[in-house]
Amino acid sequence: MSHIVLCPLLIPMSDSQFCGFINILGSSYKVSLSLPPDGSLADASFECEWKLQNQIKHKAAVIMQRLKYAVDVTSFLKDFILICESTLKTSSEHSKWFDSGPILQQIQELGWDRIQNVSSDLSQLQLILTDECGRQHNLRVCLNKQDLSSLPICSVDLPEKFNFHWSGKSGLKHLYHQFEAAVNSYQQFWNMLREIDNNCWVLEPEHPTFSANHRRIALGPNISLHMVVNCRQPNTLPECRLLGAESAVAELREKLNINLHRWDVDRSLLKNLEEVLDIDFPTPTSTSKEELSIDCGICYCNLLDEEVPDVVCEEKRCRQAFHKTCLSEWLRGLSSRQSFNTLFGECPLCSHPIRVKIFTG
């Protein structure tokens, strides 16, 4: 009898390498067999997945002895299956095991090309989806090993919670199609933000994810716009907050209020922002980071425990930005005065009067 007849899912990867699944008492288990160059089973190595290995570990010496003295691969596999069946029939744990057969069938229906990663026991999978613009999205699925019909745990990188329908008859293919529909619904949102990421100095987030619905964009030296975009209606006016010295942002705030009527939902988000603010956004190709002075004037970094430099000196010739934390610690170490929750002192760079709100409690 050929090993292909005995174990049809055990595939010869080469003349000396076999990998796949064997059936024991109606359940499929992953195994691999490697032979030395001379093809001798005496020096071969055999491995099986941990859940089976854990149950037959007390038979390991017997199994390795059978492997060493087997006349061929088929005879060893027959002996191995008999040992496993005998052991598992007497194990009370066998009924509690995760049967990988049904999930293998679901993977086959979905297509292996949509599987990026899978755990050894097949209970945790990472599915991959490429959208119409070539972006790759991952759906991580954790299945209940005792009951495949129960609701799986899903992890995604989307701007909203992934609400999916699941019944006792649902499977990976049905779940994947729902994920695909969710991804397709955010195409305009991601396209709008991609245009901004490609054409503006984006200060935050430093490495945008698909779930990030906010951006902080540099408008000029120590002036930035923080916005939160509606992922369902990305061409509408986002929540906007201008950051920087009041003397610098006052003019932009006035323009924003006056020009709101110019907002056109048929234009892109970037084009509308440029229209209502009446400016051309600085770009990484036209403006250097040093020109924008986006780092704190005290610690010389931009992000400090997710805090950005948003306290700006009002002196027009300075306009240096500082983290609230850095500036408050600096002022506390010098001759400064405090009124309620505000510290008053001098700018560390130009000595112009500066103040910062502090938070206690």
WOZI-V210042 format. One record per residue. D_CENTER is the distance of its C-alpha to the mean C-alpha in whole Angstrom. Layout:
BEGIN
D_CENTER, D_CENTER
END
This chain:
BEGIN
48, 45, 42, 40, 43, 42, 38, 37, 33, 34, 34, 35, 33, 36, 40, 38, 35, 34, 31, 30, 31, 34, 36, 37, 39, 37, 33, 31, 30, 28, 31, 32, 35, 36, 39, 41, 42, 46, 44, 46, 44, 46, 43, 40, 37, 35, 32, 31, 28, 28, 29, 32, 33, 33, 35, 37, 37, 41, 42, 40, 43, 45, 42, 42, 46, 46, 44, 46, 49, 48, 50, 47, 43, 44, 46, 44, 41, 44, 45, 41, 41, 44, 43, 40, 42, 44, 42, 40, 42, 44, 40, 40, 36, 36, 36, 33, 31, 28, 29, 27, 29, 28, 24, 25, 27, 24, 22, 25, 26, 22, 22, 21, 20, 17, 16, 14, 14, 16, 18, 21, 23, 21, 19, 16, 14, 11, 12, 12, 13, 15, 16, 19, 18, 17, 13, 11, 9, 8, 9, 10, 13, 15, 19, 22, 24, 27, 27, 25, 26, 25, 21, 18, 15, 12, 9, 7, 5, 9, 12, 14, 14, 14, 18, 19, 22, 23, 27, 28, 29, 25, 23, 20, 21, 22, 18, 17, 19, 18, 15, 16, 19, 16, 14, 18, 19, 16, 18, 20, 18, 15, 19, 20, 17, 17, 21, 21, 18, 21, 24, 24, 23, 20, 20, 17, 14, 15, 11, 10, 7, 8, 9, 11, 14, 16, 18, 21, 23, 26, 29, 31, 32, 31, 30, 27, 26, 23, 22, 20, 20, 20, 18, 21, 23, 22, 25, 27, 27, 24, 25, 26, 27, 29, 29, 32, 35, 37, 40, 37, 35, 38, 39, 35, 35, 39, 38, 35, 37, 40, 38, 36, 38, 37, 33, 33, 30, 31, 30, 26, 25, 26, 29, 30, 29, 31, 34, 34, 33, 36, 34, 32, 29, 29, 27, 26, 28, 31, 31, 30, 28, 31, 33, 30, 30, 27, 27, 29, 33, 33, 30, 29, 25, 23, 21, 22, 20, 18, 22, 23, 27, 28, 32, 34, 38, 40, 42, 42, 42, 40, 37, 35, 32, 31, 28, 30, 30, 31, 34, 35, 35, 37, 40, 40, 42, 44, 47, 45, 46, 44, 44, 43, 39, 39, 40, 43, 43, 43, 40, 40, 40, 43, 45, 44, 44, 41, 39, 36, 35, 34, 33, 35, 34
END
